[in-house]
């Protein structure tokens, strides 16, 4: 297997993409609060470790803004969209500037916006990780089948904790003390990571 296909993640070569975690989805998405918790953990770790964050909001006039539980003030871009994929001009401009090797996707919905974003990023040559405990859909059948399709396309299906530890790489990482609290308690067991 070529080195690029082993799923390595480093802070200097990675971007986080937060896809459409918006207010109107709260009552409809399975395990919404757990998804938000995992997204928050990743976003916080990314801020500490210097991983750029790109955020989209699907038709915010109708679906609301990104939920206030997620602090996205440091995001490189917060783009409104109607296209399902996150790869819209505002996001594409930041990707062109940063030229990340790895893209880590979290958000909603697995079988629509997340899957179409993953396909676009893979087509551009990125190594793509989809964070299972930070991605959901209204239907768990749609969600799990989307994970199967994304794996077939060439994505890595990861967890929030796995991504954080990949970014750290070593217990002696200079930021380990700041990040340790995020992984001290394991993520809640919700079935969201079940394949």
Buried (B, 14 or more C-beta within 10 A) or exposed (E): EEEEEEBBBBBEBBBBBBBBBBBBBEEEBBBBEBBBBBBBBBBBBBBBBEBBBBBBBBEBEEBBBBBEEBEBEEBBBBBEBEBBBBBBEBBBEBBEEEEBBBBBBBBBBBBBBBBBBBBBBBEEEBBBBBBBBBBBBBBBEBBBBBBEBBEEBEBBBBBBBBBBBBBBEEEEBEBEEBBEEBBEEEBEEBEBBEE
